[in-house]
Amino acid sequence: GDKAFAQFLTDEIKEEKKIQKHKSLPKVSGGWELEVHGTEAKLVRKIAGEKITVTFNINNSIPPSVDEETQEEQKPDEQEPDLTSTPNFVVEVIKDDTKQTLVLDCHYPEDEVGHEGEEESDIFTIREVSFQPTGESEWKDTNYTLNTDSLDWALYDHLMDFLADRGVDNTFADELIELSTALEHQEYIKFLEDLKSFVKCQ
């Protein structure tokens, strides 16, 4: 059984490498520096007196495919639809002269497809906003967290503009999807390779 499994994995890896779009990870424009630790990625950008970091994890970032019916109609030689990774991401804005970090929890809404008619539509939304002490790795639940569900829309718009001024806008969000999808695929291939050596190991 293991031999067949290993053979299957070998073929699978070959296929996945064939459809791999990016041999190296795509860059995010706007002077962001990328650090990757396993499935977690961090983008860092410094502007006058501020440091902006965007963190995301590719685990569970691919939305489940809903369209079961369309699978039936596919001709056997057609490619499966491209999987896209749309991770939640956390933006932290750290000002040099304060001990507080403004933390904005953002995500890609699942019903994004419905917005095609609206030109102005943002492709990501802010879910929560809070202040956290700068430099602390553990966030405190005792810090007030503002949920944007019940937020005054004018305040919400200002928050979105605040992010856009710091380079976190629709273009950025699009490029983050590109990057995340490439990273997810790279990790998936690596996982298959690890699984293959694990299965083959006597």
N, C-alpha and C positions, 0 to 999 in steps of 0.2 A: 504493500500500500504506500509506504514512504517513497519508494522509487517513483511510482506514478505521480505522487504529490510533488516531488522535486522536479520531475520532468514538466509537469503542468506549470510550476512556478517559473522555470527557465523560459518557457514559451511566453508566459504572461509578462515577464520582465522585458523580453525582447519587444513585445507588442507595445508596452507602455513607453519604452525608450523611443520607439518609432514615432509615437504621437506627441512626445514631449516637445512643447513649443520652445522652451527656453533652456539652453544648456547651462547658462548662468542666470542668476536671478535678475529680473528686470529692475532698473533703477527707478526711484521716485524723484521726479523733477522738483527743483526748488531747494536744493542743497540739504537734503535730509541724509543723515548717516545711518546706515543699517547695522544693527547687531542682531545676530540670530543665536539663540540657545535652544537647540532641539526644536520643539514645536512653537516656542515663543519668539516673537520678533519685536524689536524695538527700533523705532525711528526717532532720531534726535536732531533737533535744529536749534541753533542759537541765533537770536536776533537781539538788537540793542537792549541790554539789561534783562533779557529773559531767556529761559531755556524751555523749549517745548518738546515733550516726549510723547510719542504715540506707541502704545503697546497692544499687541494682539496675539492670540494663540490660535493656531490652525485646527486644533482638535475640535471636532463637532462643528466645523465651520461650513460644511457643505449641506445646504438644505435638502431634506428628503425629496426624492422626485415623486411628484404627485400623479403625473400623467401616465397612468397605467394603460389607458386605452390606446394612446398613440404608439405604444410599444408594439401592440399587435399588428398595426398597419405597416410597420417598417419592413422594407425589403431586407432580406438577410444580409445583403452586402453593404447596407447603409451603416454609417458610423453611429455609435451611441452619441447622444447629445453631449456636448462638452460640459463637464462638471465645473461649476464655478464656486470658489470659496468666498463667502461673505461673512467674515468673522466680526463679532463685536469688537470694538476697539476703545481704548481708554486714552483720552488726551489729558496730559498734565501740563499746566502752565506754571512755571516756577519763576518768580521775580527775584532778582538778585538781593534786593534789600528787605524782603519780608521772610518771615518764618513759616509762611503758609503757602500751600500749593493748591491751586484751583484744579479740581479733578472733574472732567466731563466724560460721562459714560455714554458712548455712541453706538448705534447699531444700524444695520441695513434693514429697513422694513421688508417683511416677506411679500407684501402685496405690491412690490415695486412695479410690476408689469402694468398695472392699471393706470400708471401715471403718464403714459406716453404722450397723451394729448397735451398735458401741461408742460409748457416749455420751462417754466420757472422752478419746477419741482426739485427739491433737494433729494439726492439719492441716499442720504443718510439722515438719521434723526438723533437728537440728544435725548437720552433717557433720564439720566440723573446728573445732578451737579452737587458737589460738596467741596468743603475745604478740608485739607488734611495737613498735619504738621509736616513740613519739608524734611526729607531725609529719613522718615520713619517707614520701615518696610511694612509694618502691620497697620492697616487702617482701622480706625476706631469706629465702632458702631455708635458711640455716644456723640459723634459729630453729626450735626444736622445735615440731612441729605434731602435735597429738593428734587421731588419727582416732577417731571415736566408734563405729566398728564393733565394736571390741573393748573397749568401755568398761564399767566397773561400772555397772549400771543406776541404783544409788542416786546415784552422782556425776552421771550424765546427768540424772536428775530434778532434782537441785539446780541444774544449769546451766539447765534449762528454767524453774525457779522464779525463778532469778536474772534471766533475761530478762523473765519475766512481771512481776516487781516493777518493771521499768524500762519497762513499757508494751508489750513485745513478746510478745503472747499470741495466742490464736486469733482474737479480734476484730480485732486489728491485722493479722494475716495475711490475714483475709478482706477487710479494707478495702484491703490492699496489692494483692490480686488485682484488686479493682474499679478501683483507681487505675491499675495497670499495664495492664489491659485497655483502659481509656479512652485512656491515653497511646499504646498500641500502635496503636489504631484511628486516633487523630489523626495519628500519624506516617505511617500507611499512606495516609491520604487526601492528606496533604501530598506523599508520594512519587508518588502517581498524578498529582497536579497538576504536579509538577516534570517527570514523565515526559511529560505532555501538552505542556508548553511546549517541552521538548527535542525531541520528535518534530515539532512544528509549526515549529520554528526552521529557516529555510531556509539 
